[in-house]
C-alpha cells in the first residue's frame, strides 16, 4: 500500500499543492516554518480523519479561507482508492472514499494504517497517563474497530457515572440502582478494553526491546509495562470497594480510564533519568515496534511518517535507524529534515526508490529522484 498522489487546498500554510510521490521514500527538506510537517499532517488526516497537531479542525484551514480540502490517491492491495477530506467553517467535516460519503468517521479508521514519529511524541514521556492511553487506543483502534467502539462507549458511561456522583445523594436507593446499572455497563465495555490493552503491550514489548537494542547498540536496559487496576482485581470488586471514595471525591477513581504504561531506563523513570537522546531512542523504538506489530496483524504495511527524526541523535543512532528503514519490510516512508546535506548523506545509504522535495515559502520543488 502506498500514497501515489496528494493534493491540498487552503490547508494550513498551503494555498494549493499537488505532489506525485515515490512508493518507497519521500523526503521534505527546508527551513523551519515552511510547512514540511504540515504535509505529513495532511497524510495523517487522510489516514485517521484528524490532525496529529491540532484537534480543532477549523484551525487547520488557511487563515483567510472558508474551507480546506485534502485528497489522496492510494494504491491499496492492487486497487486505486481515492480518499477525500473537506473541512468547512461552521459545518461538519466530510470524508469520502471513492466519492462515497462515510456515515461515521470510525468506519474509515484502519483502512489506511499509519504510524507517525514526531517531536510531539515527547508528551508520551513528559505528559500524564492520558497521553499513553491515547497511544494505545490509536494503535489498537486501527486494527480493531470493536475496541474503538468499546472505548467510546466506556467513556460515555463514565461521564454519566461522574455526573451522578456530583449530583446524586449516596444514600438514595434510586441513585444506588442507577449506579449499579452504570457499573454493569462499565464492566461490559471496560473488561474487553483491558484484555486488548494487556495483550497489546505484552506482545509489543519484545518487539520494542529488539528495536531499542538495535538503535542504541545495546547500551542501555529499558522496560515497558502495562499497569491497570484490573491486573490483580475483578472490575466489579474494584468499583464496589472504591464507591465510598468516589462519592466523597465526586468522580470515578478506579477503572481502565486510569490505566498506565510505565517506561523505565535502567530501573528508573525514563522521564526523570533519560537524556533527550535516550528518550528519543525509546520513542523511536516504541513507534517502530508499533509499526511491525500493526503490519503483522493487518497484513498491510502502515505509512511511516518520520518528522524531524534525526535531530538530537548521534551519528551511530542515525546509522542504526537507517539500517532499519532500508529493510524491505518497511513500506512507504515520509521524512522531514531541515538539513538538505544531512538528508543527502542519509539517502546514500538507502538503495531504494526515493524522491526529495525542497519546501520553501515560495512553493515545493522536486529536487531529485531515483
C-alpha positions as CSV (number, residue, x, y, z in Angstrom):
1,X,0.0,0.0,0.0
2,X,1.2,3.5,-0.8
3,X,0.1,7.1,-1.4
4,X,0.6,7.9,-5.1
5,X,-0.6,11.5,-5.1
6,X,-1.7,14.1,-2.6
7,X,-3.4,17.4,-3.2
8,X,-4.2,20.1,-0.6
9,X,-6.1,23.3,-0.9
10,X,-6.1,26.0,1.8
11,X,-4.6,23.6,4.3
12,X,-2.6,25.4,6.9
13,X,0.1,27.5,5.1
14,X,-0.7,26.0,1.7
15,X,-2.9,27.7,-0.8
16,X,-2.6,24.7,-3.1
17,X,-0.1,21.9,-3.5
18,X,-0.1,18.8,-5.7
19,X,2.6,16.1,-5.3
20,X,3.3,12.8,-7.1
21,X,5.1,10.6,-4.6
22,X,7.5,7.7,-4.6
23,X,6.0,4.4,-3.4
24,X,9.1,4.0,-1.1
25,X,10.8,7.1,0.4
26,X,9.8,10.7,0.2
27,X,11.8,13.5,1.8
28,X,10.7,17.0,2.5
29,X,13.6,19.3,3.2
30,X,13.6,23.0,4.1
31,X,13.9,25.6,6.9
32,X,11.7,25.5,10.0
33,X,8.3,27.1,9.5
34,X,7.9,26.4,5.7
35,X,5.3,23.7,6.0
36,X,7.2,20.3,5.9
37,X,5.4,18.9,8.9
38,X,2.1,20.2,7.5
39,X,2.4,17.8,4.6
40,X,2.9,14.9,7.0
41,X,-0.2,16.2,8.9
42,X,-2.2,16.1,5.7
43,X,-1.3,12.5,5.2
44,X,-2.2,11.8,8.9
45,X,-5.7,13.4,8.2
46,X,-6.3,11.1,5.3
47,X,-5.5,8.1,7.4
48,X,-7.0,8.9,10.8
49,X,-9.5,11.7,9.9
50,X,-7.8,14.2,12.2
51,X,-4.7,16.2,12.6
52,X,-1.7,15.0,14.7
53,X,-1.0,18.5,15.8
54,X,-4.3,20.4,16.2
55,X,-7.5,18.7,17.3
56,X,-9.7,21.7,16.2
57,X,-10.4,21.0,12.5
58,X,-11.2,24.6,11.5
59,X,-7.9,25.8,12.9
60,X,-6.2,23.8,10.1
61,X,-7.9,25.8,7.4
62,X,-5.7,28.5,5.9
63,X,-6.3,31.7,7.9
64,X,-8.0,33.7,5.1
65,X,-10.1,30.9,3.7
66,X,-13.5,29.3,4.4
67,X,-12.7,25.7,3.6
68,X,-9.8,23.3,3.2
69,X,-9.5,20.1,1.1
70,X,-7.1,17.2,1.3
71,X,-7.3,14.4,-1.3
72,X,-5.1,11.4,-1.7
73,X,-4.9,8.7,-4.3
74,X,-3.7,5.4,-2.8
75,X,-2.7,2.1,-4.3
76,X,-4.0,-0.5,-1.8
77,X,-4.0,-4.2,-2.4
78,X,-3.8,-3.7,-6.2
79,X,-6.7,-1.2,-6.3
80,X,-6.8,2.5,-6.6
81,X,-8.5,4.2,-3.7
82,X,-9.3,7.9,-3.5
83,X,-9.7,9.4,0.0
84,X,-11.2,12.9,0.2
85,X,-11.5,15.2,3.2
86,X,-13.3,18.6,3.3
87,X,-13.3,21.0,6.2
88,X,-15.6,24.0,6.2
89,X,-16.1,26.6,8.9
90,X,-19.3,26.1,10.9
91,X,-20.0,22.8,9.0
92,X,-19.4,19.1,9.7
93,X,-16.2,17.6,8.4
94,X,-16.7,15.4,5.3
95,X,-14.9,12.3,4.4
96,X,-15.3,10.2,1.2
97,X,-13.8,7.1,-0.2
98,X,-14.1,6.8,-4.0
99,X,-16.7,9.7,-3.9
100,X,-18.9,7.9,-1.4
101,X,-19.5,9.5,2.0
102,X,-18.7,7.7,5.2
103,X,-21.7,7.6,7.5
104,X,-19.3,7.6,10.5
105,X,-15.6,8.5,10.5
106,X,-14.9,5.5,12.6
107,X,-15.6,3.3,9.6
108,X,-12.5,4.7,7.9
109,X,-10.1,4.2,10.8
110,X,-7.7,1.4,9.9
111,X,-8.3,1.5,6.2
112,X,-5.1,3.5,5.7
113,X,-2.9,2.4,8.7
114,X,-0.3,5.0,9.7
115,X,2.5,5.3,12.3
116,X,4.0,8.8,12.9
117,X,7.2,9.6,14.8
118,X,7.4,13.3,15.7
119,X,8.8,15.7,18.3
120,X,5.4,15.9,19.8
121,X,5.8,12.3,20.9
122,X,7.7,13.6,24.0
123,X,4.3,14.0,25.5
124,X,4.2,10.2,25.8
125,X,7.0,10.6,28.4
126,X,6.5,14.0,29.8
127,X,2.7,14.1,29.9
128,X,0.2,12.3,32.0
129,X,-1.2,8.8,31.7
130,X,-3.9,10.1,29.3
131,X,-1.2,10.6,26.6
132,X,0.0,7.0,26.9
133,X,-3.6,5.7,26.8
134,X,-4.1,7.7,23.6
135,X,-1.1,5.9,22.1
136,X,-2.5,2.5,23.0
137,X,-6.0,3.5,21.8
138,X,-4.7,4.8,18.5
139,X,-2.7,1.7,17.8
140,X,-5.3,-0.9,18.7
141,X,-8.1,1.2,17.2
142,X,-6.5,1.0,13.7
143,X,-6.8,-2.8,13.6
144,X,-9.7,-3.5,16.0
145,X,-12.9,-1.4,15.4
146,X,-14.8,-3.1,18.2
147,X,-12.1,-2.0,20.6
148,X,-12.6,1.6,19.5
149,X,-16.3,1.4,19.9
150,X,-15.9,-0.1,23.4
151,X,-13.6,2.8,24.4
152,X,-16.1,5.3,23.1
153,X,-19.0,3.6,25.0
154,X,-17.0,3.2,28.2
155,X,-16.2,7.0,28.2
156,X,-19.8,7.8,27.6
157,X,-20.9,5.7,30.6
158,X,-18.1,7.1,32.7
159,X,-19.3,10.6,32.0
160,X,-22.8,9.6,33.1
161,X,-21.4,8.0,36.3
162,X,-19.3,11.0,37.2
163,X,-22.3,13.3,36.7
164,X,-24.4,11.1,39.0
165,X,-21.6,11.2,41.6
166,X,-21.6,15.0,41.5
167,X,-25.4,15.5,41.6
168,X,-26.8,12.5,43.5
169,X,-27.3,11.5,47.1
170,X,-25.3,8.5,48.1
171,X,-28.0,7.3,50.5
172,X,-30.8,7.5,47.9
173,X,-31.9,4.0,46.8
174,X,-32.8,5.2,43.3
175,X,-29.2,6.6,42.9
176,X,-27.8,3.2,44.1
177,X,-29.9,1.4,41.5
178,X,-28.7,3.7,38.7
179,X,-25.1,3.3,39.9
180,X,-25.5,-0.4,39.7
181,X,-26.7,-0.2,36.1
182,X,-23.8,2.1,35.2
183,X,-21.3,-0.1,36.9
184,X,-22.6,-3.0,34.9
185,X,-22.1,-1.1,31.6
186,X,-18.6,0.0,32.7
187,X,-17.7,-3.6,33.2
188,X,-19.3,-4.7,30.0
189,X,-17.2,-2.2,27.9
190,X,-14.2,-2.0,30.1
191,X,-13.1,-5.6,30.5
192,X,-12.7,-6.2,26.7
193,X,-10.7,-3.0,26.5
194,X,-8.5,-4.1,29.4
195,X,-7.9,-7.5,27.8
196,X,-7.0,-5.9,24.5
197,X,-4.6,-3.5,26.1
198,X,-2.9,-6.2,28.2
199,X,-2.4,-8.3,25.1
200,X,-1.2,-5.4,23.0
201,X,1.5,-4.2,25.5
202,X,2.5,-7.8,26.2
203,X,3.1,-8.6,22.5
204,X,4.6,-5.2,21.7
205,X,7.2,-5.3,24.5
206,X,9.6,-7.9,23.0
207,X,9.4,-6.2,19.6
208,X,10.1,-2.8,21.3
209,X,13.1,-4.4,23.2
210,X,14.6,-5.6,19.9
211,X,14.3,-2.2,18.2
212,X,15.7,-0.4,21.2
213,X,18.7,-2.6,21.5
214,X,19.3,-2.2,17.8
215,X,19.1,1.6,17.7
216,X,21.0,2.1,21.0
217,X,23.7,-0.6,20.2
218,X,22.7,-2.5,23.4
219,X,23.9,0.4,25.5
220,X,21.0,0.6,28.0
221,X,18.3,-1.6,29.5
222,X,14.7,-0.4,29.2
223,X,11.3,-1.7,30.3
224,X,7.8,-1.1,29.0
225,X,4.9,-2.4,31.2
226,X,1.2,-2.1,31.4
227,X,-0.4,-1.1,34.7
228,X,-4.1,-1.4,35.5
229,X,-6.4,-1.7,38.5
230,X,-7.8,-4.8,36.7
231,X,-4.5,-6.7,36.6
232,X,-5.0,-8.2,40.1
233,X,-8.6,-7.4,40.8
234,X,-12.1,-8.1,39.5
235,X,-13.6,-5.0,37.9
236,X,-16.8,-5.3,39.9
237,X,-15.0,-5.6,43.2
238,X,-12.8,-2.6,42.2
239,X,-15.8,-0.4,41.6
240,X,-17.6,-1.5,44.8
241,X,-14.6,-1.0,47.0
242,X,-14.0,2.5,45.7
243,X,-17.6,3.7,45.7
244,X,-17.4,5.4,49.1
245,X,-14.3,7.3,47.9
246,X,-15.9,8.1,44.6
247,X,-18.9,9.6,46.4
248,X,-16.6,11.8,48.5
249,X,-14.5,13.0,45.6
250,X,-17.5,13.0,43.2
251,X,-15.7,11.2,40.3
252,X,-14.8,7.6,39.4
253,X,-11.4,6.9,40.9
254,X,-10.8,3.4,39.5
255,X,-11.1,1.7,36.2
256,X,-9.5,1.4,32.8
257,X,-9.6,5.2,32.4
258,X,-6.7,5.2,34.9
259,X,-4.6,2.6,33.0
260,X,-0.9,3.4,32.6
261,X,2.0,2.3,30.5
262,X,5.2,2.6,32.6
263,X,8.5,3.5,30.9
264,X,11.8,2.9,32.6
265,X,15.5,3.2,31.8
266,X,18.0,1.1,33.9
267,X,15.2,0.6,36.5
268,X,14.3,4.2,36.9
269,X,11.7,6.5,35.4
270,X,12.6,7.4,31.8
271,X,11.1,10.8,32.4
272,X,13.5,11.5,35.3
273,X,16.8,10.0,34.3
274,X,16.7,9.7,30.4
275,X,18.6,12.2,28.3
276,X,17.0,13.7,25.3
277,X,18.8,11.2,23.1
278,X,17.8,8.3,25.2
279,X,14.2,9.4,25.4
280,X,14.0,9.9,21.6
281,X,15.6,6.4,21.1
282,X,12.9,5.0,23.4
283,X,10.1,6.7,21.5
284,X,11.5,5.8,18.1
285,X,11.8,2.1,19.1
286,X,8.3,2.2,20.5
287,X,6.8,3.6,17.3
288,X,8.8,1.2,15.1
289,X,7.6,-1.7,17.2
290,X,4.0,-0.4,16.8
291,X,4.6,-0.4,13.0
292,X,5.8,-4.0,12.9
293,X,3.0,-5.1,15.3
294,X,0.3,-3.5,13.2
295,X,1.8,-4.8,10.0
296,X,1.8,-8.4,11.3
297,X,-1.8,-8.2,12.4
298,X,-3.2,-6.2,9.4
299,X,-1.0,-7.9,6.8
300,X,-0.6,-4.4,5.4
301,X,2.4,-2.1,5.9
302,X,1.3,1.2,7.5
303,X,2.6,4.5,6.1
304,X,5.6,5.6,8.2
305,X,5.8,9.3,8.9
306,X,9.2,10.5,10.3
307,X,9.1,14.1,11.4
308,X,12.5,15.6,12.2
309,X,13.5,12.2,13.5
310,X,17.3,12.6,13.1
311,X,17.6,15.7,15.3
312,X,19.3,15.0,18.7
313,X,20.6,11.6,17.5
314,X,24.3,10.9,17.4
315,X,25.8,9.5,14.2
316,X,25.7,6.0,15.5
317,X,22.0,6.0,16.2
318,X,21.2,7.7,12.9
319,X,23.1,4.9,11.1
320,X,21.2,2.2,13.1
321,X,17.8,3.8,12.2
322,X,18.8,4.0,8.5
323,X,19.7,0.3,8.5
324,X,16.2,-0.5,9.8
325,X,14.2,1.6,7.4
326,X,16.3,0.3,4.5
327,X,14.8,-3.2,5.1
328,X,12.2,-4.5,2.7
329,X,9.5,-5.0,5.4
330,X,9.0,-1.2,5.6
331,X,6.6,0.2,3.0
332,X,6.3,3.8,2.1
333,X,8.2,6.3,4.2
334,X,7.9,10.1,4.6
335,X,10.8,12.0,6.2
336,X,11.2,15.7,7.0
337,X,14.5,17.4,7.8
338,X,15.9,20.9,8.0
339,X,19.3,19.9,6.6
340,X,19.4,19.0,2.9
341,X,23.0,17.9,3.2
342,X,22.3,15.6,6.1
343,X,19.4,14.1,4.1
344,X,21.6,13.6,1.1
345,X,24.1,11.7,3.1
346,X,21.3,9.6,4.7
347,X,19.7,8.7,1.4
348,X,23.1,7.5,0.0
349,X,22.7,4.6,2.5
350,X,19.2,3.7,1.2
351,X,19.3,1.7,-2.1
352,X,15.6,2.2,-2.8
353,X,13.4,4.4,-4.9
354,X,13.2,7.9,-3.4
355,X,12.2,11.5,-4.1
356,X,13.4,14.7,-2.4
357,X,11.2,17.7,-2.3
358,X,12.5,21.1,-1.3
359,X,10.0,23.2,0.6
360,X,10.3,27.0,0.7
361,X,8.0,29.9,1.3
362,X,7.6,30.1,-2.5
363,X,6.4,26.6,-3.0
364,X,7.5,22.9,-3.4
365,X,10.1,21.8,-5.9
366,X,11.2,18.2,-6.7
367,X,15.0,18.3,-6.1
368,X,15.9,14.8,-7.2
369,X,14.6,11.3,-7.5
370,X,16.0,7.9,-8.2
